[in-house]
Amino acid sequence: MRRNHLASAAVLFVGGVLSSTSHADEPPPHSTLTDRYRQAEVAVLAKRVAVREPTGPDDLGSTTYEIVQVPRGAGKSPARGTRITISEKRAGDQDGVVLLLGQEAGPDKLNWTIPQQINSRRYNYLTRAPAAEAEETDQLAYYVSRLEDQDPIVAEDAFTQVARAPRERLIELADTLPRESLLDWLSDPELPQNRLPLYALMLGLGQHADDGDLLLGMLLARADDLQADRESVLTGFLWATGTDGLAEIDELLLKEKTTKPTLIQAALQSLAYLGEHGQQRIPAERVRSSLHLLLDDPRVRGLVLAHLARWKDWSVRDKVRKAYEEAAADDKASKRGILHYLRACRADTEGQKPQEPPAHVRDAERYLKEIRQLDPDFVQQELGSDR
C-alpha cells in the first residue's frame, strides 16, 4: 500500500551518500516556492544520477541525486558531490537539476522536501529576492517587478507574495507600480481570473482618472466572474477617480434599488476600507455620506450602522429611530443593528461633563426607551435590562 507523502524523510550522513529512511516531505498546501525556500535551513541544487524501480506494493523504489550547488545553509548542508537517496522513484527529473530543501531532524540528519524542478530563472528569482527580514516595501517592490514573469512558477509565486502584502504597503509603492504593464495584463484574455482584482486595484492606486472607465466597466461587466474580489476592483476605481468617482457610484449603485446584492456588498466593503485607510484620497466625511445612502437598504443596514458606530458618526440617529418603526417584523438584522448603534451612541460621553450629556446621548436614551415600549421582547433579547 502506498505510504503517505507527509511521512518523515530523515537522511543519514553516510560517507559521500545520504541514505533516506522514507519519502521526501510533501510541501504544505498553499505554500509557495518562496515560502519553502525561506523556511528551509538547507537548499541544494542536485541532479538525478540513479533510479531503482519499485519491487512491490510496499517498496516505492528510490531516486538518488548528486549535489551540484549549495545556495543556502552551506554550514549545515552536505558538500557538493554528496549523493542523496530518496526512497521513492521520481520521474521527470532526468533532464535537469532539482531543488532540494532540507530541515534539520537531529544530529547529522535532514528532512528533505519532494524535489522541485528548477531552472536558472527560478534559481535567480529565489536567490536575488530580499531577505524575509528586509523592509516590507523592498520585498514587495521586488515581487511586483516579477509579476507575469515568463516562467509560470515565478509568475504565480510573485503574484501570491504581492497578493498577501498589506494593502497599505502597495499604497506606499503607488507611484512605482507598472501602469502600462497593468493595462496590458488586464486586457489579456489569457490572464488567470484570480489575478484580475489585484491588478485592477494596483492600477487604481496610481490615481490616473483616465483608468476609471476601464475599472468601472470591468466591475459592471464581470461582477459575477469576480466573485469575492469585487471590492478590490471598486476600491481601485474609487482610488483612481476620487470624489468624482464616488459621486458616480452613489448614482449608479447606492441609490439604485435594483443593484445586485453582490455589488452592494462590494460597495459597503470598499467604503469601509476607504473610511479607515483612504482619507488621503477621499475625505472620511464624504465616504460616510455615501454610507448613509445604504441605510435605506435593509440588506446591509445593520452592517452600515456597525461602521458608523465605530467611527462615532451619530448624525443618522433620527433616521434609524424611524427606520426601526418601519422595519419589517422579520428584519431582525436591521433592528439589531439599530439597537446596538443607539446603545453605542448613548454611551459616547467621551470628553463630556457627566452633568451635561450632549444631544446625541440624550436622543439615544430617549429613542431606546421608545423602542423598548414598542418592541419589548426583542429589545430584552438583544439588550437585556440595559436601559
HUVENMO-V464801 format. One record per residue. N is the residue number from 0. RES is the residue in one letter. BURIAL is I if it has 9 or more other C-alpha atoms within 8 Angstrom, else O. Layout:
n:res:burial
N:RES:BURIAL
N:RES:BURIAL
//
This chain:
n:res:burial
0:M:O
1:R:O
2:R:O
3:N:O
4:H:O
5:L:O
6:A:I
7:S:I
8:A:I
9:A:I
10:V:I
11:L:I
12:F:I
13:V:O
14:G:O
15:G:O
16:V:I
17:L:I
18:S:I
19:S:I
20:T:I
21:S:I
22:H:I
23:A:I
24:D:I
25:E:O
26:P:O
27:P:O
28:P:O
29:H:O
30:S:O
31:T:O
32:L:O
33:T:O
34:D:O
35:R:I
36:Y:I
37:R:O
38:Q:O
39:A:I
40:E:I
41:V:I
42:A:I
43:V:I
44:L:I
45:A:I
46:K:I
47:R:I
48:V:I
49:A:O
50:V:I
51:R:O
52:E:O
53:P:I
54:T:O
55:G:O
56:P:O
57:D:O
58:D:O
59:L:I
60:G:I
61:S:I
62:T:I
63:T:I
64:Y:I
65:E:I
66:I:I
67:V:I
68:Q:O
69:V:I
70:P:I
71:R:O
72:G:I
73:A:I
74:G:O
75:K:O
76:S:I
77:P:O
78:A:O
79:R:I
80:G:O
81:T:I
82:R:I
83:I:I
84:T:I
85:I:I
86:S:I
87:E:I
88:K:I
89:R:O
90:A:O
91:G:O
92:D:I
93:Q:I
94:D:O
95:G:I
96:V:I
97:V:I
98:L:I
99:L:I
100:L:I
101:G:I
102:Q:I
103:E:I
104:A:I
105:G:O
106:P:O
107:D:O
108:K:I
109:L:I
110:N:I
111:W:I
112:T:I
113:I:I
114:P:I
115:Q:O
116:Q:I
117:I:I
118:N:O
119:S:O
120:R:O
121:R:I
122:Y:I
123:N:O
124:Y:I
125:L:I
126:T:O
127:R:O
128:A:I
129:P:I
130:A:O
131:A:O
132:E:O
133:A:O
134:E:O
135:E:O
136:T:I
137:D:I
138:Q:I
139:L:I
140:A:I
141:Y:I
142:Y:I
143:V:I
144:S:O
145:R:I
146:L:I
147:E:I
148:D:O
149:Q:O
150:D:O
151:P:O
152:I:O
153:V:I
154:A:I
155:E:I
156:D:I
157:A:I
158:F:I
159:T:I
160:Q:I
161:V:I
162:A:O
163:R:O
164:A:I
165:P:O
166:R:O
167:E:O
168:R:I
169:L:I
170:I:O
171:E:O
172:L:I
173:A:I
174:D:O
175:T:O
176:L:I
177:P:O
178:R:O
179:E:O
180:S:O
181:L:I
182:L:I
183:D:O
184:W:I
185:L:I
186:S:O
187:D:O
188:P:O
189:E:O
190:L:I
191:P:O
192:Q:O
193:N:O
194:R:I
195:L:I
196:P:I
197:L:I
198:Y:I
199:A:I
200:L:I
201:M:I
202:L:I
203:G:I
204:L:I
205:G:I
206:Q:I
207:H:I
208:A:O
209:D:O
210:D:I
211:G:I
212:D:O
213:L:O
214:L:I
215:L:I
216:G:O
217:M:I
218:L:I
219:L:O
220:A:O
221:R:O
222:A:I
223:D:O
224:D:O
225:L:I
226:Q:O
227:A:O
228:D:O
229:R:I
230:E:I
231:S:I
232:V:I
233:L:I
234:T:I
235:G:I
236:F:I
237:L:I
238:W:I
239:A:I
240:T:I
241:G:I
242:T:I
243:D:O
244:G:I
245:L:I
246:A:O
247:E:O
248:I:I
249:D:I
250:E:I
251:L:O
252:L:I
253:L:I
254:K:I
255:E:O
256:K:O
257:T:O
258:T:I
259:K:O
260:P:O
261:T:O
262:L:I
263:I:I
264:Q:I
265:A:I
266:A:I
267:L:I
268:Q:I
269:S:I
270:L:I
271:A:I
272:Y:I
273:L:I
274:G:I
275:E:O
276:H:O
277:G:I
278:Q:I
279:Q:O
280:R:O
281:I:I
282:P:I
283:A:I
284:E:O
285:R:I
286:V:I
287:R:I
288:S:O
289:S:I
290:L:I
291:H:I
292:L:I
293:L:I
294:L:I
295:D:O
296:D:O
297:P:I
298:R:O
299:V:I
300:R:I
301:G:I
302:L:O
303:V:I
304:L:I
305:A:I
306:H:I
307:L:I
308:A:I
309:R:O
310:W:O
311:K:O
312:D:O
313:W:I
314:S:O
315:V:O
316:R:I
317:D:O
318:K:O
319:V:I
320:R:I
321:K:O
322:A:O
323:Y:I
324:E:O
325:E:O
326:A:I
327:A:O
328:A:O
329:D:O
330:D:I
331:K:O
332:A:I
333:S:I
334:K:I
335:R:I
336:G:I
337:I:I
338:L:I
339:H:I
340:Y:I
341:L:I
342:R:I
343:A:I
344:C:I
345:R:I
346:A:O
347:D:O
348:T:I
349:E:O
350:G:O
351:Q:O
352:K:O
353:P:O
354:Q:O
355:E:O
356:P:I
357:P:O
358:A:O
359:H:I
360:V:I
361:R:I
362:D:I
363:A:I
364:E:I
365:R:O
366:Y:I
367:L:I
368:K:I
369:E:O
370:I:I
371:R:I
372:Q:O
373:L:O
374:D:O
375:P:I
376:D:O
377:F:O
378:V:I
379:Q:I
380:Q:O
381:E:O
382:L:O
383:G:O
384:S:O
385:D:O
386:R:O
//
